[in-house]
Amino acid sequence: MIDHVGDGVRLEGRPQLVNLGRMNFGDRFVLSSQPVQSHIVAMPGSLVDIGDDVFISYGAAITAQREVRIGHDTKIGPFVVILDGDFHRPGDRNAAGEVAPVRIGAGVIIGTRVTILRGATLGDGARILSGSMVAGEVPCGATVGGVPARAVNDGDGGDAMDLRDLVQRVLGLAERPRDTAGPQDIAQWDSLGTLRLLLAIEDTYAITVGAEEIQSARTVAALTEIVNRAKARRV
């Protein structure tokens, strides 16, 4: 049972919700489990507090041992992991790990396959690029990316990120793909991978592209051309 459910809350698919502590959902909160189930778990004595107009995409894994807070108007991409604890100490699986609250501000945008670790604080309006791992504090309005996440100093969100880096991170590749590589070379670049690339490209570069455009791309170079055309439309 959820302690508080605001107006207009929508659950898409069948998420797994385990509330052994306290769990609050704000107005118009949307949690997707299509096509991959999302999980939100509040351990005994913990709090999961989600604000108004928050969207969490599919494949999310959120676990609170003490506290996870997500502010109003925050958008979270597919396969994001949020953990406020380590579960056990490194080298000793029988010893309890460290725990520290995770606090995500208002209007934050979190890309695909981001991991947010215990003690992280994301300021209002921050952007987390796809494939990043976040620990510590992200200032208000900052854009960060990488493992570990660091500030992106390009003055225009993710525009300086190489498409090869994005494809590598989103598809979980061991190395950056060649410009000529495409779905015929990369097994992870299937229909689900194409959807993940679409979401990651829109999140990272703050652009809008059509699903048909992304599906037509047969190489990384073709993806780059699509992004450049979308940037030109944005100006």
N, C-alpha and C positions, 0 to 999 in steps of 0.2 A: 504494500500500500504506500502511495506517495503522500507525504505530509501536506503538501500544498500543490494544487494544480490550478493554474490561472485559466483565464478565458481563452478559447480558441487554440488550445494545445492540440497538436496533431502528431500522431505516431504513424509513420509509414512502414508497413510490414510488421514484423513481430520482434521488437527489441527485447533483450534480456535486461530486466530491471530488478536488482537485488537491493532492498532497503533494510539494512539492519541497524541503521542510525537514523539520520534525518535526510529527506530529499525533497527539495522544493523546485517546482517548474513554474516559470513566469508566464505572463500572457503571450499567446501566439508563438510559443516555443514549438519548433518542429524538429523531430528526431527521425532520421531515415534509417531503415534496415533493409532497403532494397537497392541492389541485389544481394548485399552482404549484411548479416545481422550486426547491430551495434549492441554494446554492453555498457551499462552504467551500474556500478556497485558502490554502496555506502556501507563500510564495515561498522561494527559496533562502536558507538560513541562518536561517529564521524558525521560530517555534513557535506552534502552536495547541494549547492545553491545555484540555480540557473535563472538568469534574468529574463526580461521581456524581449520578444522579437529575436531570439537566438535561433540559429539554424545549425544543426549538427548533421553532417552527411553520413553515409553508410560506412560500416566497418569500424566505427569508433569503439575505443576501449578506454573507459574512464573509471578509475578506482580511487576512492578516498578512504584513507585510514584515519585522517584527522579532518582535512577540509579542502574542498575544491570549489572555488567560486568562479562563475562565468558571468561577465557583465552584459548589460543590455546591448542589443544590436550586433552581437558578435557572430561571425560566420566561420564555421569549422569545416574543412574539406574532408574527403574520404580517408579512411584508415589512420586517423589521428589517435595517438595514445597519450593519455594524461594520467600521471601517477604521482601521488604525494608521498610515497614511501618506497623503500627498497625491498620490503618483505623479509629479507635476511641479510646478515652482514657478509661481505665478500670473504670467501674462504671458510665460513662457518655457517652452514645452512640451518643450524639449530639456534642461532642467536638472532634476535630481532634486529631488523635493519633500521636505519634512521628515517624519521618522518618529519616533513615540514610542509605547511600549507601551500597550495598552488592558487594564485589569484590572477585571474584574467580580466582585464578592464573592459570598458564599453567600446563598441565599434571596432573591435580587433578582427583582423582577417587572418586565418590560419590555413595554410595550403595543405596539399595532399601529403600523406605519410609523414607528418610532423610528430615528433616525440617531445613531450613537455615533462620535465623531471621535477622531483620534489624541490620545494622552495622557490620555484620560478614565479616571478611577478611580471606580468605583461601590462604595460601602461595603456591607457586609452588610445585608440587609433593605431596601435602597432600593427605591422604586417610581418608575418612569418612565412618565408618562402618555402615551397614544397621540398620535402626531403630533409628538413632541418631537425636538429636536436637542440632543445632550449633548456638551459639551466641558468639560474640567477635572474637578474633584472633586465628587462627590455624597456627603455624609456618610452614615454608617450610619443606617439607619432613616428617612431623609428621603424625602419625596415631592416630585418636581419635574415641571414641565411647561412647554411653550411652546418658542418658537424665538427666542433660545436658551433652554434649560431653566432655570427658576428655581424656588425653593422655593414650595410651595403651603402657605399658612399657615391651613388650614381646620380642622386638628385631627382630621380624619376622612377622610384619603386624598383622593379626588377629589370629595367631595360638593359642593364649591362650584363645580365646573366647569359652565358653562352647556351644555346639550345641543346648542345651536346651534354652539358652539365645537367640540365633539367631532365632530359631523357634518361640519363644514367640514374639520377636520383629517384625519379618517379617509377621507373621500371625495375629498380633494384639491380642494375648491371654492375659487374665487377670492374669495368673500365668504361671510359667515354667512348661512345660509338663513333664510327666514321660518318662524314657527311653523306656518303653514298649508302649507308646502312638503312634498312627499313624493315617492315613486317616480315619480309621473306628471309631476313637474316637474324631477327631477334624474336625468339619464341614468346617473350613476354608482351610483345606488341600485337596482342590479339584484340578482340572487340572490347574486352574490359580494359586492357591497357590503353586503347585509343580513347576511351571515355576518361580515364585517369589523366591522360595527356591533355585532353581538352580542358578539364577543370583546372589542372595545374597551370597551363598556359594563360588562361583567363585570370587566375589568381595572381600569378607572378608578374605579368606584364600589364595588368589592369586594362585589358582589352576584351572585346567580344568577337568571337569567331563562330562560324556555323559548324554544326556537327558534320555536315556533308563535306565541308572544306577539309576538316581534320581527317575524315575517313578516306578522302581522295589522296592524301599525302602518302607517297611510297618511299620517301627517304627523309632523313633528318634535314637535308638541304631544302626539301620542299616545305617542311614545317617552318623553316626559317623564313622562306618567302611569304608564307601565309601570315606569320607574325608581323613581318615588315609591312605588308599591305594593310593589316589591321591597325598598326601604329599610325600609318599615313592617314587612314580614315579618321582616327581619333584626333589628329591635330586640327 
